Amino acid sequence: MSAAYDPDKLAELAARDLQNNQIAEAESKCLRALSTDRRHRGALNVLGMVLHTQGRHEDAVRVFNALTQFEPRDAQYWGNLGTALRPTRRYDAAMAAYDHALELGGVSPDLLYNIGVLHVDRCEYEAAAAMFSRAVGLAPADAGLRLALAQCCYDIMRSEEAVATLEGWPAFAGLTPEIIAGIAHLLVTMGETRLAEPALVRVLENAQRGGPTSLRLVRVLERTNRLREAREALTRIKARPETVSDDADLLLTEASLAQRDGADEEACRLYFAVLKDHDDFLRRHHVLFPLAKSLDTLGRYDEAYATLEAAHRSQVAFLEFAAGRQATDGSPALKLARNGCDPQDVATWQDADAPSVEDSPIFIVAFPRSGTTLLEQILDAHPALRSMDETPFLKRALDAASDCGIRYPSELGRLSAAQLEGIRGHYWSQVRGKVELQPGQRLVDKNPLNMMRLPLIRRLFPHARTVLAVRHPCDTLLSCLQQQFRAPDLALICRDLSTLATNYRTAFDFWYAQLPLLNAATLELRYESLVADFPDEVRKLAEFLLLPWDEALLAPGEHARAKGYISTPSYSQVVQPINRKSVGRWKRYEQHFKDVLPMLAPHAQRWGYPL
């Protein structure tokens, strides 16, 4: 038989076409093979995978179901049937097919990966992580498996495990452009500068030479504020004949870029199109939060607020179901307000051997969404400073202090000089793993709720300068409400205005109770003053920090664009020119604030903000 009609040869060539993403050619060869032998196992198997790739899932199910009838002892066919059933949402049937494959001895990294994806679809993230981990155990160098495990860990807020999973990623096997883009996006989102940089270089090189594109690539380009390249890549994806125009991921990516372009009517249309077929309540918040942002921009404030309320209900339900968190769980940082320093203990603190101002970090603290990212970018633009995005290093230092057998913070004075030096040493060793400080450079440690760790800052680094970012309480709370926080602690305390106001009051009551006792070197910097009189306020900031003047301090937007990636939610805002757009925005939602204004009044009056 000639090769043109040999079903074995055609099935082999079709499999090669599929591997090279030549979908139409693969389908054509499968159909030619089946015209000669309609039960040819190899041709049917490749055809099923082609149909699955094309989104023709019910057709794929029929093909793989037939194969399991022809060869009921073949684990591969049962596994493929499960994978075909998954997008049809027949999850129980898919799991039964996967279980059958496992019973037949078909345990493989690919099968375990697909079972993990099914668990993700069912919002069973712990089970998914277990499956991905088993798969990585069988194929520890597989890049796709590593990325799947890291993404799953990140989704359930186990970021340290996610980072550890991707350590050494350049040595992984199977590093396709799409997988590298996924690694880059995840590492950038987590603020892992050191690990992300080589991935970003490869992603950008691929984009510049017009290499293979994917929605992951578009997301990386958007996340790193390379909007022109992102639009070009998206245009190439949409031009492909196999692209499904109403694919939810495609629509969400289009909506995100439309929002960045200021085309909020179009963004709303796309978000509503996704929601029309999005019946997964636990994950609707991923669409609702950005939709609320566009509705707000369009002045549709009642719709925006109702959308935010729905977004928080979905996010809280997700955290309860997938991460085992309860809405009533408090923030560990805010729980620190329960105990204050003992004046007699503070009187015993000795600062003689403590690091100097120049050898201490600069701390930027605040209640979240008070302008700390802008402050960080202002300071990071100075050649004598280096920031590292938000880290848990000070939290770990507090844990280390408590492990010394003291009650925190009332017994910080009991820490010996050696213990303090050890805790500082561990802090700096973690910093070195995050950023490389050049000789003479000072570190900028920005983490808003480190305001609750002021006693520890004062004890470890008594000569450090700390900047407290202050913003109108109502604008701060509104911005928190509008933000989709990844950290579960923040997501839960921002679930509604009442909870936000309670925690806001707790944070600043604690700050102002401890500050006079600790006599820490602090500067209150008002966001409204900063954007209204930017050059003068920045000069005051530089003087407080004992910095030599540098004009780069006045161009944080240019610095942020040059930096390319910012891990915090403000990544799209800090690249813009300094403006006052965010001042007084709460007035548009004033009716919703009436019940929380009494809670906010004491500190608003302290700072002179009208309510």
N, C-alpha and C positions, 0 to 999 in steps of 0.2 A: 504493500500500500504506500502511495506517495505521501511525503511529509505533509502535503497540503490537506490530506484527509485522514491522516493517522491520528486517532483520538488521544493516544498517549502523548505524542509529540505536541499536539495542539494544546492539551491540558498543561504540559510543561511550559510552553511558550506563553500561555495565558497567565500562569502564575508569575512569570517573569514580568509581564506587562503590568500586572496588578502591583507588584513590588515597586515598579517604576512609576506608579500613579498614572498609567495609561489605561484608564478605566474602560473606555469604549472599545479599544483594541482587545482587551482581555475578554470582555463580554462577547465580542464577535467570534473569537477563537473558541470559546466555550460552546457557543451555539453550533458552530460547525462540527465540533467534536461530538456533540450530542445528537446531531443529525445522523451520524454514523452509528453511534451506540448511545441510546437515550438513557441508559443506566450507568454510564461511565462514571466511576466513583470520583476520579480526579477532576474531571470536568465539572461535575455537579458541585464538588466542594469549592472550587475556585469561583464558579458562578454564584454560589451562595454568598461568598465573601464580597463579590462584585456588587450584588444586589444590596447587601448590607451597607457597603460604602456609598452607594447611590441613595441611601435612605429609603429603599423599597423593602422595608423590614418584614412585612407580611409575606412577600414573595420569598424572601430569604428564609423565613421560618418554614415555609412549605418545602423548600429544597432540602434544608438540613433535617427536617422531620422525615422526609423520604429516605435520606441517607441512614438515619438511625434505624429505620425499618429494614433497609437492605443489609446493614452491618451493625446489629444491635450490640456487638461486643467491642466496637471501636470507640475508645474514649474521646478521640479528637472530634468525632461527629457530634457526640453529646455535648462536648464543651462548646462547639460552634453553635449548636442549637440554643444553648443557654444565652450566648452572646447575642444571637438574633432576636430572642424573646425579650431581652432586657429593654430595648427602646420602645417596645410595644406596651411596656408597663405591666406585663404579666410576670410579676416578680416571683411569685411562688412557683410558677412553672419553670422559670429560668433557674431558680435555685435547685429545683428537683433535677433538672437536666445536668447542672454542675455537679450535684451530689452523685448522680449516676456516673459521671465521668471519673470522679474521685474513687468510687467503688471499683471501677474497672482498672484502677491502678494508673490513672492518667495524671497523677500529680506532676505539675510542671510549673515553672515560673509564670508562663502565659496564662495558664488556667487559674492559678492563685490570684494573678493580677485582675483577671476578668471577674472573679468572685468578689474581689475588693471593690471594683467599680460598681458592682451590683449593690453592695452594702452602702456605698456612698449614695447611690440613687435612692436607697430606702432611708437615708439619713441615719444610718447605723455606723457612725464614724469610728467608734472604738473597734467594732468588728472589722471594718475596712482596714484600719491601721494594722490589726493583727495579721490580716491576709497579705497586705503589702509587705509587712515585715518578714513573713515566711517566704514570700517570693524573693525578697532581697537576700535572705539567707541562702537560697538555692543559687542565685545569680548575683553575687555582691557587687559586681562591676557594671551591671546593666543600668545605663543612664535613665531609661524610661521608668524602670521600677523605682529607682532612687527618687526621681522627681515625683512620682505618684505618692510614695510614702511621705516625702517632705510636705507636699501640698496637703495631704490628709492631716498630718500633724498640725500644720499651720491653721487649717480650717477649724480644728478643735482647740486652738489657742495653746498648743504645745510647741511654741516657737523654738525653744532651745533644741528640742529633738529634731525639728525641721532643719535647723542650721547644721547640726551634727551629721544628719543624713547626707547633706550636700558637701561636706568637707572633702576636699580633694577631687572635686567634680571634673577637672580637666583630664583626669586619668580614666574616667569612666568609658565604657564601650558603648557604641551606638549613639554617639552625640550628633544627631541630626540638627539642622538649623532650627527646626521647630522645638526640639527638646532644649537646645541651648537658650532659645528665646524664653521658654518656660522657666528655666533655671534663673535666667537674668531677671525676669519679672518678679519672681518670688523673692529672690535675694534683695532686690531693690526695695520691694515693699516692706521687707523686714529690717531695712537699714543696714544690711551687711555689706558695707562698702568694699572691704578687702576681697571678699569672695565674689562680689558682683562685677568688679571692674573688668576682669578678663572676659567674662561672659558678654558684657555690654560691648566691648571692643569687637568681638566676633559677630554679634548681632548687627551692629552698625556697618561693619564691613560687608556683611551679606546684603544688607539693604542697599548700600551704595552701589554695589555691582549688579543690582537687579536679580539677586539670587532667589531661591525658593522662598515664598511668602506664606504666612499663616496668620490667623487671627491673634495668635500669641505674639507674633512679631509686631503686629499693629499695636497691641496693648503695651508692649515694652516701649515702642516709639512714643506713644501718647504719654505714658507714665514718666518718660524722661524728657518731656516737653519738646519732642522733635515732631511737630505736628505736620509739617509739609511731607516728610518721609512717611508718616503714618497714613496720610491721605493717599499718597501714591501707592503704597502697598495695598491698602484696602481696595482701591480701584482695580488693581491687578487681580485681586481675589474675586471681585464681583464679575470680572470679565470671563472667568473660567466657565466653560459649558457645564461642568458638574456642580457648580455652586448653586445651592438651594436659596432662593431669594428671601424666603420667609423664615430661614433658620434663626432661632432665638439668639444664639451667640453672635451671629452676623448683625442682627438688628441692634443688639445691645452695643456692639462695637461702633456701629454707625451712629447710634444715639449719643455715645460718649464724645465722638469727634464733632458732631453737630453742636453739642453743648459747648465744647471748647471754642467753636467758631462763632458762638453767640446766636446760633440758629435754634432758639429754644422752642419755637413752634414745631419745627421738624423733629427735634429731640422728643418732645411730648408725644407726637404722632407715633414715633417708633417705640417709645416706652409703652404706650397704651396698646400697640399692636402685640408686643410681647406679653403683656398682662392678660390679653384676651384669651390666650391659650395656656396661661401659666396658673395651674390649679394647685401648685405645691405651696401651701400656706407657710411652711417652715422656712422657705427660701425666697418668698416674695419680697422680703425687705431689700434684697440686692437690686431689685428694679424700682421699688417704691422710694428709696432714699434719693437716687438721682432724679427721679420724676418730680419729687417735691422741690428739688433745687430749681428745675426749669419752670415749674409752676410759680415759684416765688419770683423768679426773674421776670416773668410775664405779668406780674401783678395780680395773679389769681390766688390771693392769700388764703381765702377760706378753703379752697381746694388743696392748697399746699399744706395747711395745718392738718386737715383731715387725713391727707396722705401720709404725713409724718406720724400721726397717731397709729395708723395702720401698719406703718413700717416698724415701729417699736413693738407693737403686739407680735408681729411676725418674728422679729429678732429675739425677743424674750422667749417665745415659744421654742425657737431653734436652740437657744442656749440651754433651756431646760431639758429638751429632748436629746440633743446631740452631745452636749458637754456636761450634763448633769448639774447645771447651775440653777439656783432658784432666784426668782425675782427679788426675794427679800434678803439675798446675800449682800452683805456690805462690802465696801472696798477695803482691803487690808491697809492701804495707805491712810484712809480716813479714820480707820479704827484707832490709829495712833493718837488721835485727839483725846482718847479716853484718859490718857495719863500725861502729866506735865513734869517738868524738871523740878527738883528739890532745890530751893535757893541755897541751903546749907551745902549741898553736894556741889553745886556750881561754884561756890566760893573756894572749893578745894582744887579746881582745875588749874593746872600749870601749863603755860604756853611757851615756856622758854625754849624747848627743843622742837617746837612745831615748825612745819615748813613756812617759808616766807610767802608774801603775796605772790611773788614771781614764780614760786614753786608749787603754788596751790591752783586748783581749778577755779574757773569762774562759773558760778552756778546761776542758771536762769530758772526761776520757779514761778508758779502761778496756779490759778485754777485753769483747767484746760480751756482752750479757745480764747485766750486773752492776748494773742499776738506774740507768743514765744518763738514761733518759727521765723517770723520776720526779724525779731531780735537776734536770733541765732545766725541768720544769714548776714545781717549787718556786721556782726562781730567776726564771722568766719571769713569775710572779705578782707579783713586786716591781715597782713602777712605775718604778724607776730602771734596770731591766734589760730586755733584749729578746733572745729567742732566735730562731734561724732554721732549726731542724731540721738535719739532717745535710747537709753540703755537702763538695765536694772542693776547697775553696778553699785549704786549707793544703797539700794535695798539689800543687796547681798552683804554689803559692809555692815548694815544694821543687824542682819542675821548673825554675822561673825561676832559682833559685839555681844549680842545676847548669848551666844554659845560660850562666852567667857564666864558665864555664871552670874551676870548682873541683871538687875531689873532695869529695863529701858523705859524712859530716859532718866529715871530718878537716881540711878546709881552709876551714871557714866563716869563720875569721878573716881570710881574704883578701878578703872582700867589703868594698867601700868603703862609706862612709857614703851616697854617692849611690846605689849599687846597692841597699843595704838600704832606703833610702827609696823607691826605685822599686818594689821587690817589695812593700813594705807598701802603697804607693799602689794597686797593682793588686789586692791583697787587698781593700782597702776599697772599691774601685770595684765589685767583684763583690758585696760585702756590700750595697751600696746598691741593686743590682739585685734583691736578694732581700728585704730589709726596710728600712723607713724608721726610722732612729734619731732620736728626738726630742732636742733639746738637753739635754745632761746625762745621757742614757741610755748605759749600757754594754752591749756585745754579749756574749751567751753563745754560744760556739762549741762545740757538742757533737758530737763524732764519736769513738766509742770508740777506734778504732785509731790516732788521732792520738797515742796514747801512744808509738808508734814514731817520731814526729816531734818528740820532746821537744827534741833539739838545735836544731832549726829554731825552735821556739817560744821557746827561751831566747835565740837569736841575734836574732830579729826583734823580740820583745817581752820584753826581759829583766826588766821589772817586772811582767809579767802574773802573775795568780794562776791556778794550775792545780789542779783537783780530780781526784784519782784515785779512782774508785769501785771498791771491793773487795767481793767476795762470796765465800762458801765456794766453793772451786774446783770441787767436785763439783756443787753446785747450778748454778754457772755453766755447766759443760759440759753438764749435762742440759738446761738451758734452751736452749742453742745447738743441741743435737741435736734438740730438739722444734720448733725454729723453721724455717719455710720462708723462708729468706733469698732475696731477689731478686738481690742482687749475686753474680755467679758466684764471685768470690774467697772470699766468706764461705761460700757454699753448699758449695764444695769443701773448705774447711778444717773444715767442720762435718759432713762425711759420715759419720764414725764416731768413737767415743770415743778411739781410739788416735791418730788424726790430730789431733783436738781437743787432747788432752793434750800432744802434742808442740809444737803451736803456742802453747798457753797457756804452757808452760814457756819457750819461746823468747822470748815477749813480755815476761814478767816478769824473766827473766834479763837481758835488754837494759835494761829500765827501771832495775833496781837497780844495774846496772853503770854507767849514765850519770848517775844522779841525784846521787851525791856529787860527781862531777866538775863538773857544771853548776851545782850550788847553786841550783836553781830553787825558787821559792816554791810549794810544793805542800802539799796537805792530803789525807791518806788518809781516806776516809769509808766505813765499813763499812755495807753494806746492812742487816745484821742489827741493828746498833746504831741505825740510822736508824729502822727500823720499830718497834723496841722502845721507844725513848725519843725519840720524834719531836720534841717541842718543844725539848728540850735540844740535840739534835744539829743542828737547824736554826739555833739561836742560835749554836752554835759555827761553823757554816758561814758565817753572816752576819758574824760577827766576823772570820773569816779573810779574807773578801772585802772588808772595810772598808765594809760596807753599813750604812746607818742601819736600825734595826729597823722592820719593817712586818708587821702581823698577817696580811697576805695570804700571807706565806710559809708559813703553817700550813694553808692551804686549797688545795693544788695540784689536788685533784680538782675543786673548784668552778671553778677557773681553766681547767682542761682542758675541762670541759663548756662553759664560756662561749666558749672559743676555737673549739670546734666541729670542728677537724680537726687531726690529728697524723699525720705521715707514717710514723713508725716502727712496727714490729710490735706495740708495746705500747699502741696506741691504745685498745684496749678495757679495758686494765688501769688506766691512770693516771687514769681518771675515777672509779674506785672509792675508797672510804675506805681510808686507810692500814691495812694488815693484815699479818699474819705468815704468810699461807698459803703463800708461796713459800720459807719457811725450812725446810731439812732435807728437801726433797722427794726428794733423791737417794737417801735411805735406802730408798725403795720399790724402787729399782733397784740396790741395793748389789751384787748378784751380778755385775752387768755391769761394775763398776768395779774389780774386784780386780786386773786386769792393768795399770791405769793409775795406781793409787794411789802406787807408788814415784816416778813421774814428777812427781806433784803434791805429794809430801810436803815438799820444802824450803820452798816458799812457804806451804803450809798451816801448817807449824810456825812460820814467820816471823810469821804473823798470829794464831797461837793457835787455829786451827781443828782440831778432832779429825777423824781419818780412821778 
